[in-house]
């Protein structure tokens, strides 16, 4: 049986990715740094961080930026024809 790698809730996304990659794991539970030591496990953990969720978020940001740039270029082009 292996050890459980936990992430603290104040861990940066960059550090979380590095920790997941270094330990060759796809996900890890996220521990609430504000939870008291004697809290139940339900109060200690906020959820799970996983590579799939991070990848999905990054792809959404890329698509959002692509469409934003496209919209800006289209608006600039339409103003050019208005002059």
Backbone torsions as a table, in degrees:
resi	resn	phi	psi	omega
1	UNK	NA	134.4	-177.6
2	UNK	-92.4	179.6	177.9
3	UNK	-88.2	157.5	177.1
4	UNK	-98.4	123.3	176.8
5	UNK	-89.0	122.7	178.8
6	UNK	-108.1	149.7	171.9
7	UNK	-107.2	141.4	173.1
8	UNK	-82.6	150.2	-178.2
9	UNK	-66.7	-16.1	177.8
10	UNK	-98.0	11.3	178.1
11	UNK	-74.1	134.5	178.0
12	UNK	-70.2	158.1	178.1
13	UNK	-59.9	-41.0	179.0
14	UNK	-59.6	-47.2	179.8
15	UNK	-66.0	-37.7	179.0
16	UNK	-62.6	-44.0	179.1
17	UNK	-63.0	-43.8	178.9
18	UNK	-61.2	-41.4	-179.7
19	UNK	-66.2	-44.3	178.0
20	UNK	-60.4	-46.1	-178.6
21	UNK	-66.0	-44.8	-178.2
22	UNK	-60.1	-38.4	-177.8
23	UNK	-92.2	2.5	179.1
24	UNK	52.1	49.2	177.7
25	UNK	-124.7	155.9	-177.7
26	UNK	-96.4	-17.2	-179.1
27	UNK	-157.4	163.9	178.1
28	UNK	-155.2	146.6	176.0
29	UNK	-69.6	148.9	179.8
30	UNK	-108.1	118.5	-178.2
31	UNK	-92.5	132.1	179.3
32	UNK	-72.4	118.0	-178.7
33	UNK	-69.3	-19.5	-179.3
34	UNK	-90.8	-5.0	-180.0
35	UNK	-75.5	138.5	177.1
36	UNK	-66.7	155.4	-178.2
37	UNK	-60.5	-32.4	-177.4
38	UNK	-91.1	11.6	179.7
39	UNK	-69.0	153.9	176.3
40	UNK	-68.7	163.1	-178.4
41	UNK	-60.7	-30.2	179.6
42	UNK	-67.3	-29.7	179.2
43	UNK	-90.2	-17.5	-178.6
44	UNK	-81.2	-30.4	-172.0
45	UNK	-112.3	137.5	-179.4
46	UNK	-95.1	-25.2	-178.1
47	UNK	160.4	-150.5	-176.8
48	UNK	-132.6	137.7	171.9
49	UNK	-104.1	136.9	-176.5
50	UNK	-142.8	151.4	-180.0
51	UNK	-57.6	-40.1	-178.6
52	UNK	-60.5	-43.5	178.8
53	UNK	-66.6	-39.5	178.3
54	UNK	-65.4	-44.6	179.3
55	UNK	-61.6	-42.8	179.1
56	UNK	-61.3	-45.0	179.6
57	UNK	-62.2	-44.8	179.8
58	UNK	-61.1	-45.1	179.2
59	UNK	-62.7	-38.7	176.3
60	UNK	-61.4	-40.7	-179.7
61	UNK	-66.1	-39.9	179.1
62	UNK	-64.3	-44.9	179.8
63	UNK	-64.6	-43.2	177.9
64	UNK	-58.2	-47.3	-179.4
65	UNK	-64.7	-38.5	178.2
66	UNK	-59.0	-49.6	-178.8
67	UNK	-68.8	-33.1	176.8
68	UNK	-65.4	-44.4	177.7
69	UNK	-64.1	-42.1	178.2
70	UNK	-61.1	-43.3	178.7
71	UNK	-63.4	-43.6	179.0
72	UNK	-62.0	-42.8	178.9
73	UNK	-65.3	-39.3	179.1
74	UNK	-66.4	-40.2	177.7
75	UNK	-65.5	-41.1	178.5
76	UNK	-64.0	-40.4	179.2
77	UNK	-66.5	-40.5	180.0
78	UNK	-67.1	-34.8	177.3
79	UNK	-70.1	-30.6	178.6
80	UNK	-63.9	-39.5	-180.0
81	UNK	-76.9	-20.9	178.2
82	UNK	-72.7	-25.6	-177.4
83	UNK	-75.7	NA	NA
